Amino acid sequence: MTKRSYRLGDIASELGAELRGNPDTEIDGLATLQAAVPGQVAFLANPSYARYLADTRASAVIISASIADQCPADVLLLDNPYLGYARLSHWFDPAPVSQPGVHASAIVDPSAQVSPSASIGPQAVVEAEAVIGDNVVIGAGCIIGARCNIGEQSVLRPRVTLAHDIVLGRRCHILSGAVIGSDGFGFANEKGAWHRIAQLGRVVLGDDVEVGANTTIDRGALDDTMIGNGVKLDNLIQIAHNVSIGDHSAMAAMVGIAGSTRIGSHCVFGGASGVAGHLTIADQVHLTGMTLVTGDIREAGVYSSGTSADTNRQWRKNAVRFRQLDAMARRLKELEKKIEG
């Protein structure tokens, strides 16, 4: 792999950063403050890492103006250093660049529409009437179901499965093992026996959506499952049928959303959070890790549930007290009535 190198002045110009230093310095990589060597750019976004700044060997540091005077290297001044790092990271991404064309081992139905600029990888399957947009990358072993529509510049990593009639917007990024459009968990009960309900809806993803590895998004039972623009889903998430997620919400690993729940825009759900079905969650709601939501949340804010880890001895004592809360509350009400009387 050819090592990439860029002038520091060109990097500053692309990032919109103020450069304090030599614009001709050659930069060939990114690293942390601790690990950086000459020729690399580091960044300081979290104040807890400021202690490493004085000893960094980086040629330049992406940093905010408030702490720039403490930096021994050249600086790239940005209000949001982490965003600068995120943008610069793509300059040094070693992932292979896909080439346009259909691999000889891929199977593409004659009725599918595949842009000449798209890349279809080895052993991928594109079924009837699917539409693959400009500069789309379909990785090895992906399955694109009948009548799917994939927007331009979207990337599907190897072994992604799209069931039939799935819609992906532009610039979506779907990581390996994700399954979009699997059947929702719908069954009717008759005398203890379960009867399967056909899932007739679709899954529709907006633009700039990311879906993590082995995450599943179920198709709607009647209406569509809807994922808004800019939504980011981590690995191992389950989104049930008919869920709606508003624009620019983000969910960490192992979140589970039950069916027909409506989630607002700009929400952030911590890892292993769970939301029961048929609920409404307002915009800008933040759930801390392992929070369980069983009722509507109508106002923005930070919400938590559960208790932190403790010694087993103390936890068992607290568990006993928890079971006594209802009785204690009743006794307290009785005492209040007597005092008020």
Buried (B, 14 or more C-beta within 10 A) or exposed (E): EEEEEBBBBEBBEEBEBEBBBEEEBEBBBBBBBEEBEEBBBBBBBEEEBBEBBEEBBBBBBBBBEEBBEEBEBBBBBBEEBEBBBEBBEEBBEEEEEBEBBBBEEBBBBEEBEBBEBBBBBEBBBBBEBBBBBBBBBBBBBBBBBBBBBBBBBBBBBBBBBBBBBBBBBBBBBBBBBBBBBBBBBBEEEEEEEEEEBEBEBBBBBBBBBBBBBBBBBBBBBEEBBBBBBBBBBBBBBBBBBBBBBBBBBBBBBBBBBBBBBBBBBBBBBBBBBBBBBEBEBBBBBBBBBBBBBEEEBEEBEEBBEEEEEEEEEEEEEEEEEEEEEEEEEEEEEEEEEEEEE
